[in-house]
Amino acid sequence: MTNLFSHLETINQRPEPFACDTAADLWTDEHISKRMLAYHLDPDIDVSSRRAEFIDRAVMWIGSRFNVGSRTRIADFGCGPGLYAHRLAKLGACVTGIDFSQRSIEHARAAAVKDGLSVDYINEDYLAFETDEHFDLILMIYCDFCALGPAQRRTMLEKFHAMLAPGGAVLLDVYSLTTFEQRKEAASYAANLGAGFWSARPYYGFRNTFTYDRERVVLDKYTIVEAQRTRAIYNWLQCFSPEALRREFEDAGFRHLELRGDVAGAAFDETASEFAMVGRK
């Protein structure tokens, strides 16, 4: 019983914000990546990617707002199976997509070949990605930026600034303080939590949600107990005020910042759960 109590103490332990990074486990696990890809490709749900209808609207707005054409060089960080990159390539852009998931990149490459598109898909952790190429537009969509800790976010914004051509822009979206206010601390447990999402084998899953008021951070911590192993997955969400996100952009050298309600160009709404920002070099 003492050993069980010790395990439960560990499961319910609150880490410091962004102290644990399990992105590699989430995106490279054979079973999880298969489930994630299925969510990406379902056009009717907002899981992993947004609904196909929203993506179509977003690409239409991006194409118009940034004058995307045959000479436009675009980098899509966290491109997944290429849902945005593929559509932007159809507009004639020269697109580079970077993603940690080999399964998603392989799907994106196959889709590009099928449609006769030339897209440079790179299977790599985008935190480590380096290139001498310069882009007219850099994307980081579906709040990927919120999963990064403060030092990682600074690194990414400085990387983006260095990779942009003069006058180039970054477009990304984030969770707002409304999202933070809506999230509450909780703990739950179930056999095969998430309908088998976390493993092909039987398991017991624990989900702990922690909120950090000072940092405006939410953590969903998943502890997956299988017969042969126990592992924890940390899903961090940094929530932003417009002022806080603006400071991070400005500290990385960006100017001419523009708030939007989302990456499809909606008007900014301070009560919404997300918002987007455009920063120019």
C-alpha positions in Angstrom: 0.0 0.0 0.0 2.9 2.3 0.7 4.2 1.8 -2.8 0.8 2.5 -4.3 0.5 5.7 -2.2 3.9 6.8 -3.4 2.8 6.2 -7.1 -0.3 8.2 -6.5 1.7 11.1 -4.9 3.9 11.2 -8.0 0.9 11.1 -10.4 -0.7 14.0 -8.6 2.4 16.1 -8.2 2.3 19.6 -9.6 5.5 20.4 -11.6 6.9 23.9 -12.1 5.6 25.6 -15.3 7.3 24.1 -18.4 9.6 22.0 -16.2 8.9 18.8 -18.1 9.0 18.5 -21.9 7.5 15.4 -23.5 6.8 16.7 -27.0 9.0 13.9 -28.5 6.9 11.2 -26.9 3.7 12.8 -28.1 4.6 13.3 -31.7 6.9 10.3 -32.4 5.1 7.5 -30.6 3.9 5.0 -33.2 0.4 4.5 -31.8 -0.2 8.1 -30.7 1.0 9.5 -34.0 -1.4 7.3 -35.9 -4.3 8.5 -33.7 -3.2 12.1 -34.1 -3.1 11.8 -37.9 -6.6 10.4 -38.0 -7.8 13.5 -36.0 -5.8 15.8 -38.4 -7.6 14.3 -41.4 -11.1 14.3 -40.0 -12.6 17.4 -41.7 -15.5 17.8 -39.2 -13.7 18.1 -35.9 -11.4 20.6 -34.2 -8.8 18.1 -32.8 -5.2 18.3 -33.9 -6.3 20.6 -36.8 -9.3 22.8 -37.3 -12.2 21.8 -39.5 -11.6 21.8 -43.2 -14.1 24.7 -43.7 -12.0 26.9 -41.4 -8.8 25.9 -43.1 -10.2 26.8 -46.5 -11.2 30.3 -45.2 -7.9 30.8 -43.5 -5.9 30.0 -46.6 -8.1 32.3 -48.7 -7.5 35.1 -46.2 -3.7 34.4 -45.9 -3.4 34.3 -49.7 -5.1 37.7 -50.0 -3.6 39.4 -47.0 0.0 38.4 -47.8 -0.3 38.5 -51.6 0.6 34.9 -51.9 1.7 34.0 -55.5 4.3 32.1 -57.5 7.3 33.8 -55.9 6.0 33.7 -52.3 8.3 31.7 -50.0 6.4 30.3 -47.0 7.5 28.2 -44.0 4.8 26.3 -42.0 6.2 25.4 -38.6 4.2 22.4 -37.2 2.7 21.7 -40.6 1.3 18.3 -39.6 0.0 16.4 -42.7 0.2 19.6 -44.8 -3.3 20.9 -44.5 -2.3 24.5 -44.9 1.0 23.9 -46.8 -0.8 21.9 -49.5 -3.5 24.5 -50.1 -0.9 27.3 -50.1 1.2 25.4 -52.7 -1.9 25.3 -54.9 -1.8 29.1 -54.8 1.7 28.8 -56.4 3.7 29.5 -53.3 7.1 27.8 -52.6 6.3 26.1 -49.3 8.5 24.4 -46.7 6.7 22.4 -44.0 8.4 21.3 -40.8 6.9 18.8 -38.4 8.1 16.4 -35.7 5.7 13.6 -36.7 7.2 11.3 -39.4 3.8 9.8 -40.0 2.3 13.2 -40.7 5.2 14.2 -43.0 4.9 11.0 -45.0 1.2 11.6 -45.5 1.9 15.2 -46.6 4.6 14.1 -49.0 2.3 11.5 -50.6 -0.5 14.0 -50.9 1.8 16.5 -52.6 3.0 13.8 -55.1 -0.6 12.8 -55.8 -1.6 16.4 -56.7 1.7 17.2 -58.5 2.8 19.8 -56.0 6.3 20.6 -55.0 6.4 21.1 -51.3 9.6 20.7 -49.2 8.4 18.7 -46.2 11.0 18.3 -43.4 10.7 15.7 -40.6 12.4 17.5 -37.7 11.8 19.1 -34.4 11.2 22.7 -35.4 13.0 24.0 -32.3 16.2 22.6 -33.9 15.4 23.5 -37.5 17.9 25.8 -39.2 18.2 27.0 -42.8 20.0 29.6 -44.9 16.8 30.2 -46.8 14.7 33.4 -46.2 10.9 33.4 -46.2 8.3 36.0 -47.0 5.8 34.4 -44.6 6.2 32.1 -41.6 3.2 30.3 -40.1 2.7 28.6 -36.7 -1.0 27.7 -36.6 -3.3 26.1 -34.1 -1.7 27.6 -31.0 1.5 25.6 -31.3 3.3 28.6 -29.8 1.4 28.1 -26.5 3.0 24.7 -26.0 6.4 26.3 -25.7 8.1 27.5 -22.6 9.3 31.2 -22.3 12.9 30.4 -23.4 11.6 28.3 -26.3 9.2 31.0 -27.4 12.0 33.6 -27.4 14.2 31.2 -29.4 11.5 30.6 -32.0 10.6 34.3 -32.4 14.3 35.2 -32.8 14.7 32.3 -35.3 11.6 33.6 -37.2 13.0 37.1 -37.3 16.4 35.8 -38.7 14.7 33.6 -41.3 12.4 36.3 -42.7 13.2 38.3 -45.8 13.1 42.1 -45.3 9.4 43.1 -44.9 8.4 39.5 -44.3 5.8 38.5 -41.7 5.0 35.9 -39.1 1.4 34.8 -38.5 0.5 32.7 -35.4 -2.4 32.2 -33.1 -2.6 31.7 -29.3 -5.0 31.0 -26.5 -6.3 34.0 -24.7 -6.9 34.8 -21.0 -10.5 33.8 -21.6 -9.3 30.3 -22.1 -7.3 30.4 -18.9 -10.3 31.6 -16.9 -12.4 28.8 -18.3 -10.0 26.1 -17.3 -10.3 24.6 -13.8 -8.1 22.3 -11.8 -9.4 18.7 -11.9 -8.3 15.1 -11.7 -9.8 12.1 -13.4 -9.1 8.4 -14.0 -10.3 5.7 -16.3 -9.4 2.4 -17.8 -8.1 3.1 -21.4 -8.6 6.8 -20.8 -9.4 8.6 -24.1 -10.9 5.4 -25.7 -7.5 3.9 -26.3 -5.8 7.0 -27.6 -2.6 6.6 -25.6 -1.7 3.0 -26.3 -2.7 0.0 -28.4 -2.4 -2.2 -25.2 -4.7 -2.1 -22.1 -3.8 0.7 -19.7 -5.1 2.9 -16.9 -5.0 6.6 -17.5 -4.9 9.5 -15.1 -5.5 13.1 -16.2 -4.5 16.0 -13.9 -5.3 19.6 -14.9 -3.2 22.2 -13.1 -3.6 26.0 -13.5 -0.8 28.5 -12.7 -2.4 31.9 -11.9 0.8 34.0 -12.0 2.1 32.6 -15.3 -1.4 32.2 -16.9 -0.4 28.6 -17.8 -2.6 25.4 -17.9 -1.1 21.9 -17.7 -2.9 18.8 -18.7 -0.8 16.0 -17.3 -1.6 12.4 -18.5 -0.1 9.5 -16.6 -0.4 6.2 -18.6 0.0 3.0 -16.6 0.6 -0.1 -18.7 1.7 -3.6 -17.6 5.3 -3.0 -18.5 5.7 0.8 -18.2 4.4 4.0 -16.8 4.8 7.3 -18.6 3.7 10.9 -18.2 2.8 13.3 -21.0 2.7 17.0 -20.3 0.5 19.2 -22.4 1.4 22.8 -21.6 -0.8 25.8 -22.6 0.5 29.3 -22.2 -2.4 31.8 -22.3 -1.8 35.4 -23.4 -3.1 38.8 -23.2 -2.5 40.9 -26.3 -0.1 43.0 -24.4 2.0 40.0 -23.2 2.2 38.6 -26.7 3.1 42.0 -28.2 6.0 42.3 -25.7 7.4 38.9 -26.8 7.2 39.9 -30.4 8.8 43.3 -29.8 11.6 41.7 -27.6 12.5 39.6 -30.6 12.8 42.6 -32.9 9.3 42.6 -34.6 7.5 45.8 -35.4 4.2 46.8 -37.1 2.2 44.3 -35.1 -1.4 43.5 -36.0 -4.1 41.8 -33.9 -6.6 39.5 -35.5 -9.4 37.3 -34.1 -8.0 34.2 -35.8 -5.7 33.2 -38.7 -8.7 33.5 -41.1 -8.6 37.3 -40.6 -11.6 37.7 -38.2 -11.7 41.0 -36.2 -10.1 40.8 -32.8 -12.5 39.9 -29.9 -11.2 40.4 -26.4 -13.8 37.8 -25.1 -12.8 35.0 -27.5 -10.8 32.0 -26.5 -8.1 32.6 -29.1 -6.6 35.4 -31.1 -3.9 35.8 -33.8 -1.0 38.2 -34.3 0.9 39.3 -37.4 4.4 40.6 -36.9 6.6 42.1 -39.6 10.4 42.3 -39.8 
